Amino acid sequence: MIEQSILIAGRNGQLATCLRHLAALRGLPAVALGREELDLEVREGIDRTVASIGPCMIINVAAYTAVDQAESEVGKAFRINRDGAVALADIAWQRNIPFIHLSTDYVFDGAKQEAYDEADVPAPLNAYGASKLAGEAAVLAAHPLATVIRSSWIYSPVGSNFVRTMLRLAETRPIVKVVCDQQGNPTSAAELAAALLQIAERSLTDDRRTVAGIFHLTGQGATTWHGFAEAIFNGLSRRGVQPPTLEAITTDQHPCAARRPPNSRLDSSKAERVFGIRLPAWRQSLETCLDQLVGEGDPDAEGNRAGWRQRNASLPDHARGQQAAAAHL
């Protein structure tokens, strides 16, 4: 039975939102703090905040995730993704409590033809990936028993992510163009949050050496951004929403400030061996997400269409859906 609070660094992002909601459902004491309460760019404030809470462990899902903007804000990306992360890890080590840190598939350059495993050498193509890789190394140096989880293409019914961007574009554009030459593993934030809490509970009861190190954890199966969009639009069609025309384009036809890896598939078999965790197939989890955003599949349900428009009325109109998807933590 956990009596002290789990401190979740991050509050309003999609993964932090799922974590705090799931912790509440499970009756786990948890405190989720956003930038206003826990500014990862101010070390002194981090020390005071953590001391005031006295947590039994820290889960860090806070990050600078604006992939393209990071190219012009390299210092800020490193202050949050490396320096802020290592400050939390250092405090957790001093307090002798577990530390779980979320990282990204963008630490790899995508040159490998197969899925990346934890033994592969990272080589990020952009400033965001470099800042997250630096954060991994700094975290493990400060807290040798920390658990670092790399995930990818995270989506949910809340926050900024590819699924919500595609829904918005489906409402506002007759034609949507999405890149077809970048591969990855779509991952449900709800499923990942459940896995993180399972790992957190184990880290509080087992020998921490068994949960230490880097692990890959994503939804099962791989696709391209175009394949992901196609599955989303097919799901809309089954729910009575007329999807736009989907066109495939190449990365060269969609210039961005930050380079993306052509292959960022992650092999999650180590996490399955160590933790017994295997996330569901991404297509299955996507259906659950669409049920929440649009409604259950019913081609005759006008209510699905009306409800979907109402729920998505306040979504930002991203000019480039793939860019929004790249900010996936």
C-alpha positions as a Markdown table, in Angstrom:
| # | Residue | x | y | z |
|---|---|---|---|---|
| 1 | Met | 0.0 | 0.0 | 0.0 |
| 2 | Ile | 1.5 | 3.3 | -1.1 |
| 3 | Glu | 1.0 | 6.0 | 1.6 |
| 4 | Gln | 3.3 | 8.8 | 0.4 |
| 5 | Ser | 2.5 | 10.6 | -2.8 |
| 6 | Ile | 3.9 | 9.9 | -6.2 |
| 7 | Leu | 5.2 | 13.1 | -7.6 |
| 8 | Ile | 4.3 | 13.5 | -11.3 |
| 9 | Ala | 6.4 | 16.2 | -13.0 |
| 10 | Gly | 4.0 | 17.5 | -15.6 |
| 11 | Arg | 0.3 | 18.2 | -15.2 |
| 12 | Asn | -1.6 | 19.2 | -18.4 |
| 13 | Gly | 0.2 | 17.2 | -21.1 |
| 14 | Gln | -1.6 | 14.2 | -22.4 |
| 15 | Leu | 0.6 | 11.6 | -20.6 |
| 16 | Ala | 0.5 | 13.5 | -17.3 |
| 17 | Thr | -3.3 | 13.9 | -17.6 |
| 18 | Cys | -3.7 | 10.1 | -18.1 |
| 19 | Leu | -1.3 | 9.4 | -15.2 |
| 20 | Arg | -3.1 | 11.5 | -12.7 |
| 21 | His | -6.5 | 10.3 | -13.8 |
| 22 | Leu | -5.5 | 6.6 | -13.7 |
| 23 | Ala | -3.7 | 7.1 | -10.3 |
| 24 | Ala | -7.0 | 8.5 | -8.9 |
| 25 | Leu | -9.0 | 5.6 | -10.3 |
| 26 | Arg | -6.5 | 3.2 | -8.6 |
| 27 | Gly | -6.6 | 5.0 | -5.3 |
| 28 | Leu | -2.9 | 5.9 | -5.6 |
| 29 | Pro | -1.8 | 9.1 | -3.9 |
| 30 | Ala | -0.3 | 11.3 | -6.6 |
| 31 | Val | 0.5 | 15.0 | -7.0 |
| 32 | Ala | 0.9 | 16.3 | -10.6 |
| 33 | Leu | 2.7 | 19.6 | -11.0 |
| 34 | Gly | 2.8 | 21.8 | -14.0 |
| 35 | Arg | 5.3 | 24.6 | -14.9 |
| 36 | Glu | 3.7 | 27.1 | -12.6 |
| 37 | Glu | 4.4 | 24.9 | -9.5 |
| 38 | Leu | 7.5 | 23.1 | -10.8 |
| 39 | Asp | 9.6 | 25.1 | -13.2 |
| 40 | Leu | 12.3 | 22.8 | -14.5 |
| 41 | Glu | 14.5 | 25.7 | -15.4 |
| 42 | Val | 14.8 | 26.9 | -11.8 |
| 43 | Arg | 16.8 | 24.4 | -9.7 |
| 44 | Glu | 16.2 | 26.1 | -6.3 |
| 45 | Gly | 12.5 | 26.0 | -6.8 |
| 46 | Ile | 12.6 | 22.3 | -7.7 |
| 47 | Asp | 14.4 | 21.5 | -4.5 |
| 48 | Arg | 11.9 | 23.4 | -2.4 |
| 49 | Thr | 8.9 | 21.9 | -4.2 |
| 50 | Val | 10.0 | 18.3 | -3.9 |
| 51 | Ala | 10.9 | 18.8 | -0.2 |
| 52 | Ser | 7.4 | 20.2 | 0.5 |
| 53 | Ile | 5.7 | 17.2 | -1.0 |
| 54 | Gly | 8.0 | 14.5 | 0.4 |
| 55 | Pro | 7.1 | 12.0 | -2.4 |
| 56 | Cys | 7.8 | 8.2 | -2.3 |
| 57 | Met | 9.0 | 8.4 | -6.0 |
| 58 | Ile | 9.1 | 10.8 | -8.9 |
| 59 | Ile | 7.8 | 10.2 | -12.5 |
| 60 | Asn | 9.1 | 12.8 | -14.9 |
| 61 | Val | 6.9 | 13.3 | -18.0 |
| 62 | Ala | 7.5 | 17.0 | -18.3 |
| 63 | Ala | 9.5 | 18.0 | -21.3 |
| 64 | Tyr | 10.2 | 20.6 | -24.0 |
| 65 | Thr | 8.6 | 18.9 | -27.0 |
| 66 | Ala | 8.3 | 21.6 | -29.7 |
| 67 | Val | 10.5 | 19.7 | -32.1 |
| 68 | Asp | 10.8 | 22.4 | -34.8 |
| 69 | Gln | 11.0 | 25.3 | -32.4 |
| 70 | Ala | 13.8 | 23.6 | -30.5 |
| 71 | Glu | 16.1 | 24.2 | -33.5 |
| 72 | Ser | 16.0 | 27.9 | -32.6 |
| 73 | Glu | 15.6 | 27.4 | -28.8 |
| 74 | Val | 18.4 | 24.9 | -28.2 |
| 75 | Gly | 19.3 | 26.3 | -24.9 |
| 76 | Lys | 15.8 | 26.2 | -23.5 |
| 77 | Ala | 15.3 | 22.6 | -24.8 |
| 78 | Phe | 18.5 | 21.5 | -23.0 |
| 79 | Arg | 17.6 | 23.4 | -19.8 |
| 80 | Ile | 14.3 | 21.5 | -19.5 |
| 81 | Asn | 15.1 | 18.2 | -21.1 |
| 82 | Arg | 18.5 | 17.7 | -19.6 |
| 83 | Asp | 19.1 | 20.1 | -16.7 |
| 84 | Gly | 15.6 | 20.0 | -15.3 |
| 85 | Ala | 15.5 | 16.2 | -15.6 |
| 86 | Val | 18.8 | 15.7 | -13.9 |
| 87 | Ala | 17.8 | 18.0 | -11.1 |
| 88 | Leu | 14.8 | 15.8 | -10.4 |
| 89 | Ala | 16.9 | 12.7 | -10.7 |
| 90 | Asp | 19.5 | 14.1 | -8.3 |
| 91 | Ile | 16.9 | 14.9 | -5.7 |
| 92 | Ala | 15.4 | 11.5 | -6.0 |
| 93 | Trp | 18.8 | 9.9 | -5.5 |
| 94 | Gln | 19.5 | 12.0 | -2.5 |
| 95 | Arg | 16.1 | 11.1 | -1.0 |
| 96 | Asn | 16.7 | 7.4 | -1.9 |
| 97 | Ile | 13.4 | 7.1 | -3.9 |
| 98 | Pro | 12.7 | 5.6 | -7.3 |
| 99 | Phe | 12.8 | 7.8 | -10.4 |
| 100 | Ile | 11.1 | 7.2 | -13.8 |
| 101 | His | 12.0 | 9.4 | -16.7 |
| 102 | Leu | 10.3 | 9.5 | -20.1 |
| 103 | Ser | 12.3 | 9.8 | -23.3 |
| 104 | Thr | 11.8 | 9.5 | -27.0 |
| 105 | Asp | 12.4 | 7.6 | -30.2 |
| 106 | Tyr | 13.9 | 10.7 | -31.7 |
| 107 | Val | 17.3 | 9.9 | -30.0 |
| 108 | Phe | 17.9 | 7.7 | -33.1 |
| 109 | Asp | 18.7 | 8.8 | -36.7 |
| 110 | Gly | 16.5 | 6.2 | -38.4 |
| 111 | Ala | 19.3 | 4.7 | -40.5 |
| 112 | Lys | 18.6 | 1.2 | -39.2 |
| 113 | Gln | 16.3 | -1.0 | -41.2 |
| 114 | Glu | 14.8 | -2.9 | -38.3 |
| 115 | Ala | 13.3 | -1.7 | -35.0 |
| 116 | Tyr | 15.7 | -0.1 | -32.6 |
| 117 | Asp | 16.5 | -2.0 | -29.3 |
| 118 | Glu | 18.2 | -0.6 | -26.2 |
| 119 | Ala | 21.7 | -1.7 | -27.3 |
| 120 | Asp | 21.6 | 0.4 | -30.5 |
| 121 | Val | 23.7 | 3.6 | -30.4 |
| 122 | Pro | 21.6 | 6.8 | -30.5 |
| 123 | Ala | 22.4 | 9.5 | -33.0 |
| 124 | Pro | 19.7 | 12.2 | -32.9 |
| 125 | Leu | 19.1 | 14.3 | -36.0 |
| 126 | Asn | 17.6 | 17.3 | -34.3 |
| 127 | Ala | 18.0 | 19.5 | -31.2 |
| 128 | Tyr | 15.0 | 18.0 | -29.5 |
| 129 | Gly | 16.4 | 14.5 | -29.8 |
| 130 | Ala | 19.8 | 15.7 | -28.7 |
| 131 | Ser | 18.4 | 17.3 | -25.6 |
| 132 | Lys | 16.4 | 14.2 | -24.7 |
| 133 | Leu | 19.5 | 12.0 | -25.2 |
| 134 | Ala | 21.5 | 14.3 | -23.0 |
| 135 | Gly | 18.8 | 14.1 | -20.4 |
| 136 | Glu | 18.9 | 10.3 | -20.5 |
| 137 | Ala | 22.6 | 10.2 | -19.8 |
| 138 | Ala | 22.5 | 12.9 | -17.1 |
| 139 | Val | 19.6 | 11.2 | -15.4 |
| 140 | Leu | 21.3 | 7.8 | -15.2 |
| 141 | Ala | 24.6 | 9.4 | -14.1 |
| 142 | Ala | 22.8 | 11.2 | -11.2 |
| 143 | His | 20.5 | 8.3 | -10.3 |
| 144 | Pro | 22.1 | 5.0 | -11.4 |
| 145 | Leu | 18.9 | 3.1 | -10.4 |
| 146 | Ala | 16.6 | 5.3 | -12.5 |
| 147 | Thr | 14.2 | 3.8 | -15.1 |
| 148 | Val | 14.3 | 5.5 | -18.5 |
| 149 | Ile | 11.4 | 4.7 | -20.8 |
| 150 | Arg | 11.6 | 5.6 | -24.5 |
| 151 | Ser | 8.3 | 5.8 | -26.3 |
| 152 | Ser | 7.0 | 7.2 | -29.5 |
| 153 | Trp | 4.1 | 8.8 | -31.4 |
| 154 | Ile | 2.0 | 9.3 | -28.3 |
| 155 | Tyr | -1.7 | 10.2 | -28.7 |
| 156 | Ser | -4.8 | 10.5 | -26.6 |
| 157 | Pro | -8.2 | 12.3 | -26.5 |
| 158 | Val | -6.5 | 15.3 | -24.8 |
| 159 | Gly | -3.5 | 17.5 | -25.5 |
| 160 | Ser | -1.6 | 18.2 | -28.8 |
| 161 | Asn | -1.1 | 15.0 | -30.8 |
| 162 | Phe | -1.5 | 13.6 | -34.3 |
| 163 | Val | -5.0 | 12.1 | -33.8 |
| 164 | Arg | -6.5 | 15.3 | -32.6 |
| 165 | Thr | -4.7 | 17.2 | -35.4 |
| 166 | Met | -6.1 | 14.9 | -38.0 |
| 167 | Leu | -9.6 | 15.3 | -36.6 |
| 168 | Arg | -9.3 | 19.0 | -36.9 |
| 169 | Leu | -8.0 | 18.8 | -40.4 |
| 170 | Ala | -10.8 | 16.5 | -41.3 |
| 171 | Glu | -13.3 | 19.1 | -40.3 |
| 172 | Thr | -11.5 | 22.0 | -42.0 |
| 173 | Arg | -9.9 | 20.7 | -45.2 |
| 174 | Pro | -11.1 | 18.7 | -48.2 |
| 175 | Ile | -7.6 | 17.3 | -48.8 |
| 176 | Val | -5.0 | 16.3 | -46.1 |
| 177 | Lys | -1.4 | 15.6 | -47.1 |
| 178 | Val | 0.7 | 13.4 | -44.8 |
| 179 | Val | 4.2 | 12.0 | -45.2 |
| 180 | Cys | 4.5 | 8.4 | -46.1 |
| 181 | Asp | 8.2 | 7.7 | -45.6 |
| 182 | Gln | 8.6 | 8.0 | -41.8 |
| 183 | Gln | 7.9 | 4.8 | -39.8 |
| 184 | Gly | 7.1 | 4.5 | -36.1 |
| 185 | Asn | 4.9 | 3.0 | -33.4 |
| 186 | Pro | 1.8 | 4.9 | -32.4 |
| 187 | Thr | 1.3 | 4.7 | -28.7 |
| 188 | Ser | -1.8 | 5.3 | -26.6 |
| 189 | Ala | -1.0 | 7.7 | -23.7 |
| 190 | Ala | -3.6 | 5.9 | -21.6 |
| 191 | Glu | -1.9 | 2.5 | -22.2 |
| 192 | Leu | 1.5 | 3.9 | -21.6 |
| 193 | Ala | 0.3 | 5.6 | -18.3 |
| 194 | Ala | -1.0 | 2.3 | -17.0 |
| 195 | Ala | 2.3 | 0.7 | -17.8 |
| 196 | Leu | 4.3 | 3.5 | -16.1 |
| 197 | Leu | 2.2 | 3.1 | -12.9 |
| 198 | Gln | 2.8 | -0.7 | -13.0 |
| 199 | Ile | 6.5 | -0.1 | -13.2 |
| 200 | Ala | 6.2 | 2.5 | -10.5 |
| 201 | Glu | 4.5 | 0.1 | -8.1 |
| 202 | Arg | 7.1 | -2.5 | -8.8 |
| 203 | Ser | 10.0 | -0.1 | -8.2 |
| 204 | Leu | 8.6 | 0.5 | -4.8 |
| 205 | Thr | 8.5 | -3.2 | -3.8 |
| 206 | Asp | 11.2 | -5.0 | -5.8 |
| 207 | Asp | 15.0 | -4.7 | -5.9 |
| 208 | Arg | 15.5 | -1.4 | -7.8 |
| 209 | Arg | 18.4 | -2.9 | -9.8 |
| 210 | Thr | 15.8 | -5.1 | -11.6 |
| 211 | Val | 14.0 | -2.0 | -13.0 |
| 212 | Ala | 17.0 | 0.2 | -13.6 |
| 213 | Gly | 18.2 | 1.3 | -17.1 |
| 214 | Ile | 16.7 | 2.1 | -20.4 |
| 215 | Phe | 13.6 | 0.4 | -21.8 |
| 216 | His | 11.5 | 0.8 | -25.0 |
| 217 | Leu | 7.8 | 0.8 | -24.6 |
| 218 | Thr | 5.3 | 1.5 | -27.4 |
| 219 | Gly | 2.1 | 0.3 | -28.9 |
| 220 | Gln | 2.4 | -3.0 | -30.8 |
| 221 | Gly | 2.8 | -2.7 | -34.6 |
| 222 | Ala | 4.3 | -0.1 | -36.8 |
| 223 | Thr | 3.1 | 2.2 | -39.5 |
| 224 | Thr | 3.9 | 5.5 | -41.3 |
| 225 | Trp | 2.3 | 8.9 | -40.5 |
| 226 | His | 0.3 | 8.4 | -43.7 |
| 227 | Gly | -0.8 | 4.9 | -42.5 |
| 228 | Phe | -1.7 | 6.3 | -39.1 |
| 229 | Ala | -3.8 | 9.1 | -40.8 |
| 230 | Glu | -5.5 | 6.5 | -43.0 |
| 231 | Ala | -6.5 | 4.4 | -40.0 |
| 232 | Ile | -7.9 | 7.6 | -38.3 |
| 233 | Phe | -9.9 | 8.6 | -41.3 |
| 234 | Asn | -11.2 | 5.0 | -41.8 |
| 235 | Gly | -12.3 | 5.1 | -38.1 |
| 236 | Leu | -14.1 | 8.4 | -38.7 |
| 237 | Ser | -15.9 | 6.9 | -41.7 |
| 238 | Arg | -17.1 | 4.0 | -39.6 |
| 239 | Arg | -18.5 | 6.5 | -37.1 |
| 240 | Gly | -20.5 | 8.4 | -39.6 |
| 241 | Val | -18.0 | 11.2 | -40.2 |
| 242 | Gln | -17.1 | 12.0 | -43.8 |
| 243 | Pro | -13.3 | 12.0 | -44.0 |
| 244 | Pro | -11.2 | 14.2 | -46.3 |
| 245 | Thr | -9.2 | 12.9 | -49.2 |
| 246 | Leu | -5.8 | 11.7 | -47.9 |
| 247 | Glu | -2.7 | 12.2 | -50.1 |
| 248 | Ala | 0.7 | 10.7 | -49.5 |
| 249 | Ile | 3.8 | 13.0 | -49.7 |
| 250 | Thr | 7.5 | 12.5 | -49.0 |
| 251 | Thr | 9.5 | 14.1 | -46.3 |
| 252 | Asp | 11.2 | 16.2 | -49.0 |
| 253 | Gln | 7.8 | 17.6 | -50.0 |
| 254 | His | 7.1 | 18.6 | -46.4 |
| 255 | Pro | 10.1 | 20.7 | -45.2 |
| 256 | Cys | 10.5 | 21.3 | -41.5 |
| 257 | Ala | 13.0 | 23.1 | -39.4 |
| 258 | Ala | 14.0 | 19.8 | -37.7 |
| 259 | Arg | 15.0 | 16.7 | -39.5 |
| 260 | Arg | 13.0 | 13.5 | -38.6 |
| 261 | Pro | 14.3 | 9.9 | -38.6 |
| 262 | Pro | 12.9 | 7.9 | -41.5 |
| 263 | Asn | 12.6 | 4.9 | -39.1 |
| 264 | Ser | 12.0 | 5.4 | -35.4 |
| 265 | Arg | 10.4 | 2.0 | -34.7 |
| 266 | Leu | 11.3 | 0.7 | -31.2 |
| 267 | Asp | 11.6 | -2.9 | -30.1 |
| 268 | Ser | 9.7 | -3.3 | -26.8 |
| 269 | Ser | 10.7 | -6.9 | -26.1 |
| 270 | Lys | 13.0 | -6.0 | -23.2 |
| 271 | Ala | 10.2 | -4.3 | -21.3 |
| 272 | Glu | 8.1 | -7.4 | -21.9 |
| 273 | Arg | 10.8 | -9.7 | -20.5 |
| 274 | Val | 11.6 | -7.6 | -17.5 |
| 275 | Phe | 8.2 | -6.1 | -16.5 |
| 276 | Gly | 5.8 | -8.5 | -18.2 |
| 277 | Ile | 4.3 | -5.5 | -20.0 |
| 278 | Arg | 3.1 | -5.6 | -23.6 |
| 279 | Leu | 1.0 | -2.7 | -24.8 |
| 280 | Pro | -1.9 | -3.5 | -27.1 |
| 281 | Ala | -1.8 | -3.2 | -30.8 |
| 282 | Trp | -1.9 | 0.4 | -31.8 |
| 283 | Arg | -5.0 | 0.0 | -34.1 |
| 284 | Gln | -6.9 | -1.5 | -31.2 |
| 285 | Ser | -6.0 | 1.4 | -28.9 |
| 286 | Leu | -6.7 | 3.9 | -31.6 |
| 287 | Glu | -10.3 | 2.6 | -31.8 |
| 288 | Thr | -10.7 | 3.3 | -28.1 |
| 289 | Cys | -9.4 | 6.8 | -28.5 |
| 290 | Leu | -11.7 | 7.5 | -31.4 |
| 291 | Asp | -14.7 | 6.2 | -29.4 |
| 292 | Gln | -13.9 | 8.8 | -26.8 |
| 293 | Leu | -13.4 | 11.6 | -29.3 |
| 294 | Val | -16.0 | 10.9 | -31.8 |
| 295 | Gly | -18.3 | 8.2 | -30.5 |
| 296 | Glu | -18.8 | 4.5 | -31.1 |
| 297 | Gly | -18.9 | 3.2 | -34.6 |
| 298 | Asp | -22.3 | 3.8 | -36.2 |
| 299 | Pro | -22.5 | 5.0 | -39.8 |
| 300 | Asp | -26.0 | 6.3 | -39.3 |
| 301 | Ala | -25.4 | 8.3 | -36.1 |
| 302 | Glu | -25.7 | 12.0 | -36.8 |
| 303 | Gly | -25.2 | 12.5 | -33.1 |
| 304 | Asn | -21.6 | 11.3 | -33.6 |
| 305 | Arg | -21.0 | 14.0 | -36.1 |
| 306 | Ala | -22.5 | 16.8 | -34.1 |
| 307 | Gly | -20.9 | 15.7 | -30.9 |
| 308 | Trp | -17.5 | 15.4 | -32.6 |
| 309 | Arg | -17.8 | 18.9 | -34.0 |
| 310 | Gln | -18.7 | 20.3 | -30.6 |
| 311 | Arg | -15.8 | 18.5 | -28.8 |
| 312 | Asn | -13.3 | 19.7 | -31.4 |
| 313 | Ala | -14.5 | 23.2 | -31.8 |
| 314 | Ser | -11.7 | 24.6 | -29.6 |
| 315 | Leu | -8.9 | 22.6 | -31.1 |
| 316 | Pro | -6.1 | 24.7 | -32.6 |
| 317 | Asp | -5.9 | 24.6 | -36.4 |
| 318 | His | -2.4 | 23.3 | -37.0 |
| 319 | Ala | -1.2 | 24.2 | -40.4 |
| 320 | Arg | 1.0 | 21.2 | -40.5 |
| 321 | Gly | -0.4 | 18.1 | -38.9 |
| 322 | Gln | 2.8 | 16.1 | -39.1 |
| 323 | Gln | 4.7 | 18.9 | -37.3 |
| 324 | Ala | 2.2 | 18.7 | -34.5 |
| 325 | Ala | 2.6 | 15.0 | -34.3 |
| 326 | Ala | 6.4 | 15.3 | -34.0 |
| 327 | Ala | 5.9 | 17.1 | -30.6 |
| 328 | His | 4.8 | 13.8 | -29.1 |
| 329 | Leu | 5.7 | 13.8 | -25.4 |
